[in-house]
Amino acid sequence: MNESPLYWGVRISTSQNPRDGVFSTIGWNGNEEMVLLDKHIDRIKRHCNKLLINYPEDIQVKIMQEISRLSTLDLPLEGLESSQPPFLLKIMLSASGEISLDTRKNIPHNGSMIATIAEAPRWDEAITGTKHADWREYNKITKHARDNGFDVALLIFEEAIVDADRGTPIMLDDDGTAWVPDGNQGGVDSITLEYMIQILEEQGIPLIKGRLTAKMILRAQELLVLGTGIGVAKLVEVDGTKIGVGGNTLYNLCNKHLTILQNEQVMHNG
């Protein structure tokens, strides 16, 4: 993989040891503001605790120092009417305390995607579900899906969908409730989902964290994936089976509020 020309800092090498580092990928518009930075920093701290990595209390100061260097590149603002940020910024913290930033241009999509099913990568209990240094298995799953014509891979463990390679699945059931995988099943805790939960409940859509099975998604009104880079995408097919018998209620709601979130960052920057 070619290094981004916007890279700055000390890169964490691809590691075979998950405890060599922790990372989080943030939406970025090319200036000094990042989408939900505080939430991402909180997650880095939680995952440091699980991975037995020392957490530097001045991490946000160091991140902003590096961001100020990147933002001098005078990047164009793009994709402002989208739930997707124009750029993605990967913050990496090594076990030795080094912080690095790596950014790339985001890949836009048209709102609809097709998915495949893949086995979820597993490590020991403390490591599974964290954004750790050994991300090779996730990368292999994403590459295999794309090489075979799929946009997203839904990850299963013990016959339940626990995560997705590019975000978190969320299903609107036929009774009007929204379902997401229980975090105890090994999926990565989603910043984007956390942001949307209160909004969904305010709009009268209760959210249940539980066991999301293939049988359930076959009856789904809608099946979406939420994530930092993907924003929101509607899954219309899973391994050749059409998904979603309803309209776009959940998709439109998520798309509206995630687009507002992106635009707020642009307006904040002037």
Disulfide bonds with the S-S distance in Angstrom:
none
